[in-house]
Amino acid sequence: MTTRIEPLSVPIMALVGAVVVVLLPYWKQILLAIAVAIAIVLAFTLKNFILFQLTLALIYALAILGLNLLTGYNGQFSLGHSAFLAVGAYTAAIMMEHGGIDYYWTLPAAGVVCFVFGFLFGLPALRLEGIYLALATFALAIAMPQILKSTPLEYWTGGVQGIVLLKPEAPFGLKLSSDQWLWIFTVAVALVMYVCAYQLIKSRTGRAMIAIRDNSIAAKSMGINLSLYKALTFGVSAFYTGVAGALGAIVIAFVAPDSFTLVLAIGLFVGMVVGGAASIVGTLVGGLFLLFVPNIAETFSKGLSGAFYGIILILTIYAMPSGAAGLVRLTLLRLMTRLAAR
Amino acid sequence: MELFLHQVLAGLATGGIYACMALAVVMIYQAIDSLNFAQGEMAMFSTFIAWQLLQWGLPYWAAFFLTIGISFVAGVVIERVVFKPVQNESVLSHVVIFIALFAIINSAAGFIWDFTIKSFPSPFGTRELFGQRLISAHDAGMIGITILMLVLLYLFFRYTRVGLAMRAAAANPESARLAGIRVGWMVALGWGMAAAVGAIAGMLIAPVVFLEPNMMLSILLYGFAGAVVGGLTSPLGAVIGGFSMGVIENLAGTFIPYVGRELKLTIALTLIVAVLTVKPSGLFGRTVETRV
């Protein structure tokens, strides 16, 4: 693994970031600057292990964002997003292991591979709705680890053992630990992708996605091409989750079939609902929930950790049935009406 | 040819298990209009209760019917306590509640009865039926009970007032309420019945797969798949779907070389998706027209 960064990649990345940010409204740019400042402060104040965990939570959040674009904004169920995470992670790992390609170039590649995969999977899935689509994606989640383990692919995927990678070091001779560098790297990637998701939802395409969710027949009669938009949303959703998968492979420096089981697929789904369906910032809460709550449940009792996890989950849903984002929205609404009544 | 026949019959025997579970899945779908992911775990817990009763020295059939009763009450209680507060929320939060129930029940069973494999007696014995080697007495009994349950449920939903009220409450809650049906209790009743059907399924399955907290996981998957292929609105379809899942799984494992054995489940699920893309509401399901 090389630790230097190609000269060409730096201006490209900077340009992408700048274009994305310039398009935002003024006050959002300020919020973004504050977020970046907090991330940098965290990088120098937290212990490496906690920073590593936060990086993972952010990666999960990015994967949940992908799921949320599909389920929250487009109304298509998926219980199989662990499969896209796996495809992204393996694309990155195979490129680094067999192709000797630098880690940051694997992200767009993983995204594109997943986009194609998601788009193609979305085409037959167009005829399915609700529960039936949930089952089809569920099948995908179950099949993925078995496919990765299967004998014909063993040369590339490393079979049950998976692929062990090297953790990248900080470039330019910066005096950062690799956990600190990967945190900053992940934050940068996530920022660009979150802003893109925000722009997508605000755009004409985003409105079409939401219209399909709210009433597909009405959307169709307004001239929205249902099949195209649904399949495209599937592709974009897979793109996001795939990039998250690639980031995960880089940060954990290891991929194995059993990291991408049904449990993870369900975890992503739970994270999305807890954070709030159809909310972009809510996915951050979802990522934190997915990473930390099972650990918290384990501290209550080793034997009954599953039961405590379930109880926390039920109480969370009671407290905020439309997720963290829904709770915030509701509170704001109440405050506004109270202020207006005065 | 003999191998083929043998595999089909063996498939039918395992298919009986899936059909049982698929039937329970469809039951609750009719009552609450969504799939309960915790259903398999509820059935597993019921089976553990039956095992415990047998350990305390109850005769088999006493334990059998007592377990059905306990499961029915437990199903109603779970609906009233856990599910009712979020009944009017979105489907997404329902699914999360099911996932939570799954985790709680699975973990509790492991805590109370630990994860060692226990054997469970069969009321029909495990000998071969009529001296042939293809299908055992227990498999035949299991298929028989599944078909009996199917007939009883059909009669219940088709010819009783309560059955009609339950169907109405699931199909159109608002109109049903206007017609004087207590929709909330119909849903609770549906949960109770589903738990009872699940308990029967669990007790019939346990002699074959042995009793342990994770026994239901793959069975529930095949059960779901069978129910969906057959059509979630049709109990008969669910049973046929369940049986065909068993046969498909067995044939794929035997006759598709190289990948068949490793990817048995994958092949079965791919076939389901293929069926669904051609017939989106399942083989026997009613198509629901949507309006703006």
Interface residues (C-beta under 8 A of the other chain):
Chain A: T71 P124 A125 R127 L128 E129 G130 I131 Y132 A134 L135 A136 F138 A139 I142 A143 Q146 I147 K149 S150 T151 P152 N215 I217 A218 S221 I266 F269 V270 M272 V273 V274 A277 G303 L304 S305 G306 A307 F308 Y309 G310 I311 L313 I314 I317 Y318 P321 S322
Chain B: S34 L35 V82 P85 V86 E89 S90 V91 L92 S93 V95 V96 I97 I99 A100 L101 F102 A103 I104 N106 S107 A108 G110 F111 L221 F224 A225 V228 L232 Y258 V259 E262 L263 L265 T266 L269 T270 I272 V273 L276 T277 P280 S281 T290 R291 V292
